[in-house]
């Protein structure tokens, strides 16, 4: 590998998937605020993400349905209560 081609902040970072709990240790230059321990016992910077290959429906072959009907009904009841006041 060529020397001095990577940025100064190129280091191992833990990417933690909030929806599935999966964690990945990947080299990155992303800015992070916290640190967590990895399975090797060392502390690494951590970046929390909402979706990854461990939770995305394309990779997991599982569809996640959103309860839009329930949300609409809740909205309508709030609107009717607000209109009565």
PyMOL commands that set and color helices and strands:
alter all, ss='L'
color gray80, all
select helices_A, chain A and resi 57-60+68-84
alter helices_A, ss='H'
color red, helices_A
select strands_A, chain A and resi 11-17+23-28+34-37+43-49
alter strands_A, ss='S'
color yellow, strands_A
deselect
rebuild
show_as cartoon
